[in-house]
Amino acid sequence: MNFESIYYFTELAKTLNMNETGEKLYISQQTLSNHIKRLEDYYGTKLFFRKPKLMLTPIGEEYLKYAEKLLTAESDMINKIRDMESEDRGKLIVGASSPRADIFIPSIIEKFTEEFPQVGLVLYEKQSNELEDMCLENKLDIAISIDENYKNENLKSRLLFDEKLYLCVSDRLLEKYVDDLEALKEKSLEKIDLRDFEKVPFLLYTQDNRIRSLINQSFKSAGVRPIDYIETAYSRIALAICNKALAAVFISQMNIKRWMEEFGDDINIFPLYVKNKPVSLGIYAIKNKNRYITKYTKRFVELLEEYFESINAEKLEKIAKK
């Protein structure tokens, strides 16, 4: 059995287009056709219908499931052999959820490539639910994603970082709704009580945003109904709204770090607490529990943990300058 032919079959099954697949694989249509015929001759059955258009036969659809598992097993075996022979080469396929990937991934790539110069790195930026599917389909070696309460028995997760949430609000806005501004700021620097901000308008993320669910729980716990100024799905808008003193906004720890130099001088950054516990969003390394983990994958995760530890060491809370 030829693994090359099996791989070409799985690629053709994705596109159902000989020309497109040939170009992607840098082979001619005739070469691709020969590989497919070789498989069909081996099994004594057709895997594709050729007319009226190219499509998988029922047997071809079943064989595709087998072929993908076979290629994954072969890849795992190759990686295991290389690990045992101390050959640090291969390919690491990583998925990360938006919009955090552009913060922590670049921070560790240089160190990783220095340690593993012969390991290629392939990065996918997807939503959390898509990353789960890609792990289950063995399209990723590892996914870095927020806690979405993964319950699939075929997935294994490891907590990397509890990303805290902060309330960011300008003095100009607070002056409109608060009697004793300085007393509130001193009190809120350690941890905020949302009841002190019940008259302040808020920017809130849309309901499908994971941070929004944490904020909803925080308001409910405090017995406060927030005054919505605007809803958005984009965290970047939050910074502009905050700086213009239009609303108070909740911003995650990594985005605080990213935008620290862009906050206006009159912006306060207060940690969000509920029942004396910081409100945080879990960031996890997720993998298919049946996949072999190479030592360079393990090292990639270790570098992420080191990066997250460095963020936790930074004090982000601040009171606006007078």
Order of alpha helices (4+ residues) and beta strands (2+ residues): alpha-alpha-alpha-beta-beta-alpha-beta-alpha-beta-alpha-beta-beta-alpha-alpha-beta-alpha-beta-alpha-beta-alpha-beta-beta-beta-beta-alpha
